[in-house]
């Protein structure tokens, strides 16, 4: 299994604090059946800045340490970028780090409560430049939760999304769990990832989420998510099923 969103690099954000923490996370990931992790430290989120060159160096360092410890897992470079107006300039100057450094996929994080007015235009411009934005954990954005048509329009325009395993399992609350499953049911997501920060309160939970998805929606969906993760790190084209609008009855208990 491939985890395309994880805060395993030590001492760079609110994920692993030390190399020992990173090693513990790697062991936990292996126990979940994960063999490859894209390290995605926060960037431009008003608290942490992690630039391409620094991430590449730290990924190399972590991989060397894991080999020394005989821990059989591969760490690939990535970045979780809080959306900002000059993001395309950051791509041009190589401040921004796509998944696995040379793929067209860029992981983009929206603010917790809003969708900036420039979002659609910016993400469209990224696609014009040859990149494919992947919105991480859209289920945890409160504006998308109350106005899911905005997510539909983004996916319809060619944007990909990634839902978090913990969200599907209800670890962020019932509303977010319900919305996560609505997103899955409406073909509005293409990838599942852990967004793990540690081995305790923000662990991987990938195997548990996959088992629940398989029970609810069948094996074919799981194969699709696994295949999409493989395509993502290889830089190959991901083609999702036709997205559908989320339709809610007035008495739906999400609010």
C-alpha positions in Angstrom: 0.0 0.0 0.0 1.1 3.6 -0.8 0.4 6.4 1.6 0.6 9.7 -0.4 0.1 12.1 2.5 2.1 11.8 5.8 4.0 14.0 8.2 6.8 11.6 8.8 9.8 14.0 8.4 11.3 14.8 11.8 11.3 18.3 13.3 9.8 20.2 10.4 6.2 20.7 11.3 3.5 19.4 13.6 4.2 15.8 12.7 7.2 13.7 13.9 9.3 15.6 16.3 12.4 13.5 16.3 14.1 10.9 14.2 13.0 8.3 16.7 9.4 9.5 16.2 9.9 9.0 12.4 11.2 5.5 12.9 8.3 4.6 15.1 5.9 5.9 12.4 7.7 3.9 9.7 7.3 0.7 11.8 3.6 1.5 12.4 3.1 2.1 8.7 4.7 -1.3 7.8 2.3 -3.0 10.3 -0.5 -1.4 8.3 0.8 -2.9 5.0 2.3 0.4 3.8 5.5 0.0 1.8 5.9 3.6 0.4 5.2 6.9 2.0 5.2 10.4 0.4 6.5 12.7 3.1 4.4 15.9 2.9 5.4 18.6 5.4 3.3 21.7 5.6 4.3 24.7 3.5 2.9 28.2 3.6 0.3 27.5 6.2 1.1 30.5 8.3 3.0 28.3 10.8 5.4 26.2 8.8 7.4 26.7 5.6 9.3 23.8 4.1 10.9 24.4 0.8 11.7 21.9 -2.0 15.5 21.8 -1.5 15.2 21.2 2.2 12.6 18.5 1.9 14.6 16.6 -0.6 17.6 16.7 1.7 15.6 15.5 4.7 14.0 12.7 2.8 17.4 11.4 1.8 18.5 11.6 5.4 15.4 9.7 6.6 15.8 7.0 4.0 19.4 6.5 5.0 18.4 6.1 8.6 15.7 3.6 7.8 18.2 1.5 5.8 20.6 1.6 8.8 17.7 0.3 11.0 16.8 -2.3 8.4 13.3 -0.9 8.1 11.9 -1.8 4.7 9.9 1.2 3.6 10.6 3.9 1.0 10.1 7.6 1.7 9.4 9.8 -1.3 9.5 13.6 -1.3 6.3 15.7 -1.3 4.8 18.8 0.2 1.4 19.9 1.5 0.9 23.4 0.2 -1.6 25.8 1.7 -3.2 27.5 -1.3 -1.9 31.0 -1.9 -2.2 33.5 -4.7 1.4 33.3 -6.0 1.5 29.5 -6.0 2.3 29.3 -9.7 5.3 31.5 -9.2 6.4 29.1 -6.5 6.2 26.3 -9.0 8.3 28.3 -11.5 11.0 29.1 -9.0 11.0 25.5 -7.6 9.9 26.6 -4.2 7.0 24.1 -4.7 7.7 20.4 -4.7 5.3 18.1 -6.7 4.8 14.6 -5.5 7.9 12.5 -5.9 9.7 15.7 -7.2 9.1 15.3 -10.9 5.4 14.3 -11.3 2.7 16.7 -12.4 0.8 16.3 -9.1 0.8 19.0 -6.4 -0.9 18.5 -3.1 -2.9 21.6 -2.2 -4.5 22.3 1.2 -7.5 24.7 1.6 -8.0 26.7 4.7 -10.1 25.0 7.4 -13.2 27.2 7.1 -13.2 28.8 3.7 -12.5 28.3 0.0 -10.7 31.4 -1.2 -12.4 33.2 -4.1 -9.4 32.7 -6.4 -9.3 28.9 -5.9 -11.0 27.8 -9.1 -9.0 30.2 -11.3 -5.7 29.3 -9.6 -6.2 25.6 -9.9 -7.3 25.9 -13.5 -4.1 28.0 -14.2 -2.0 25.2 -12.6 -3.6 22.7 -15.0 -2.9 25.0 -18.0 0.8 25.0 -16.8 0.7 21.1 -17.0 0.1 20.3 -13.3 -2.7 18.5 -11.6 -3.8 19.8 -8.2 -4.8 17.3 -5.6 -6.9 18.9 -2.8 -6.1 17.1 0.4 -8.8 16.4 3.0 -11.6 18.4 1.4 -13.9 16.7 3.8 -12.4 18.8 6.6 -13.2 22.2 4.9 -16.3 23.6 6.5 -17.4 25.6 3.4 -17.2 22.5 1.2 -19.1 20.6 3.8 -22.0 23.0 3.7 -21.7 23.8 0.0 -20.6 20.5 -1.6 -21.4 21.8 -5.1 -18.2 23.8 -4.9 -16.3 20.5 -4.6 -18.2 19.0 -7.5 -17.2 22.0 -9.7 -13.6 21.6 -8.8 -13.5 17.9 -9.5 -15.5 18.4 -12.7 -12.8 20.9 -13.8 -10.1 18.2 -13.5 -8.9 18.7 -9.9 -8.2 15.5 -7.9 -8.9 15.0 -4.2 -7.7 12.9 -1.4 -9.8 11.9 1.6 -8.2 11.0 5.0 -8.5 7.5 6.4 -9.3 8.9 9.9 -12.2 11.0 8.5 -13.8 8.0 7.0 -13.7 6.3 10.4 -15.3 9.2 12.3 -12.1 10.3 14.1 -12.9 14.0 13.3 -16.6 13.7 14.2 -19.8 12.5 12.7 -20.4 15.4 10.2 -17.0 14.9 8.7 -17.4 11.1 8.5 -20.8 11.5 6.7 -19.3 14.0 4.3 -16.3 11.8 3.6 -18.6 9.0 2.6 -20.8 11.3 0.5 -17.6 12.3 -1.3 -16.7 8.6 -2.0 -20.2 7.7 -3.1 -20.3 10.7 -5.5 -17.0 9.9 -7.2 -15.5 13.1 -5.8 -12.3 11.6 -4.5 -9.5 9.7 -6.1 -7.2 8.8 -3.3 -7.2 7.7 0.3 -4.3 8.6 2.6 -3.4 8.7 6.3 -2.3 12.3 6.9 -0.6 10.7 9.9 1.3 12.9 12.3 2.4 10.4 14.9 1.7 6.9 16.2 -0.9 8.0 18.8 -3.6 10.6 18.3 -2.9 11.0 14.5 -1.9 7.5 13.4 -2.2 5.8 10.0 -5.6 3.9 10.2 -5.2 3.1 6.5 -5.9 -0.6 6.9 -9.0 0.0 9.0 -10.4 2.6 6.5 -9.7 0.3 3.5 -11.5 -2.5 5.2 -14.5 -0.3 5.9 -14.6 1.0 2.3 -14.4 -2.5 0.9 -17.2 -3.7 3.1 -19.4 -0.8 2.1 -18.5 -0.2 -1.6 -16.8 -3.3 -2.8 -13.3 -4.5 -3.9 -13.2 -2.6 -7.2 -13.1 0.7 -5.4 -10.2 -0.4 -3.3 -8.3 -1.5 -6.4 -9.0 1.9 -8.0 -7.6 3.8 -5.0 -4.5 1.6 -4.9 -3.9 2.0 -8.6 -4.4 5.7 -8.4 -1.7 6.0 -5.7 0.7 4.0 -7.9 -0.1 6.3 -10.8 0.4 9.4 -8.7 3.9 8.6 -7.6 4.8 7.5 -11.1 3.4 10.6 -12.7 0.9 8.7 -14.8 -2.5 10.0 -15.7 -5.3 9.4 -13.2 -8.8 9.3 -14.7 -11.6 9.3 -12.2 -15.2 8.1 -12.6 -17.7 10.8 -13.7 -18.3 13.0 -10.6 -21.8 13.5 -9.3 -23.4 16.2 -7.2 -24.0 15.4 -3.6 -27.8 15.5 -3.1 -29.0 15.8 0.5 -32.5 15.5 1.8 -33.6 18.3 4.1 -33.7 16.0 7.1 -30.2 14.6 6.5 -28.5 14.6 9.9 -25.2 16.1 8.8 -26.1 19.5 10.3 
